[in-house]
């Protein structure tokens, strides 16, 4: 049980959960109840979730060929890892769920928060504008990243980001770019302007 709990503790870092259930197991309801109990104890019981009932080929004749459609019903979908039944529906359902959770952001990130900026560019759909004192980030990101961008500074700590209250102005050319990879920020020295190197490594959902 301790090992099971340790594995589930990782879910606190997730935006959504995909719960995979053995559709052929007569005790699946009991297993789901155990999972829910541990999730509740971890404070993740209410996270958005998509339930995938695997091994549908063992309980549904239509799933044996892998070509029939598998609709999402009540936040769950029947799938078969063997025949491929329902996998496309699972991907679409997960994409839709993630997209529904993303939020609009418009924040100023200090150059000292380069690690946060790299994660935002890798995992979000954002435009960045490099300015003299900070980097303006506009676009859509997952709730966890949005919370980091909007988090107020704690005592003795510099803020990771500060909200932008001015108007949203269109930018073009080298002043703005859609995130398609990671930016590693470098500073030549104190008081100098930052430079950036963009790689072609993409990422994120």
C-alpha positions, 0 to 999 in steps of 0.5 A: 500500500505504501508503494502504491501511495508513493506512486500516486503522490506524483498526481499532485503535479498533474493537470488532469488524470487518466485512470486506467481500469481493467474492464475485465476485472470483476473487482474493478469497482473495489480497486477504483474505490481504493484509488479514490480513497488515496487520491482524496487523502493526497488532496487530488481527488477532485482533479479533472479525470478521464477514465479509460476502461482497458481490455474492452476486447475481452468484454465487447465484441465490437472492440475486437476489430479495433475499427468501431467508434468508441464514444466518450460517455460520462468522462469515460471511454472503453479502449483496447491496447491490443486492438487499438479500439478507442485509442483515438477517442481517448486522445481526443478526449484528453486533448479536449479536457486539457484545452478546456482547462488552459487559461489566458495569461499576460505576465512579466517574468524577470530574467532571474526566473529563466527556469520558469520561462523555459517551462512556460515556453515548452508547455504553453502556447505563448508569445514572448517579448524580451524587454529591458528588465523582463520578458512579457509572456502572453498566451494560454498555459495550463493552470499550474503554470498560470498559478506560478506566473500569478503567484504573489512574492513571499517574504524574502523572495523575489516574485517569479512574475508580475501581472501586466496591466497595460494594453495588449499591443500587436507585435511583429518581427523579432519583437515577438515569437510563438514558442516552439522550443526552449530558450536558454537565457544568458547574461553577459554581466551585471547591467548588460542586456540579456541574450537568448538562444533558441533551439529547435526542440519542441515540446508540450501537449 
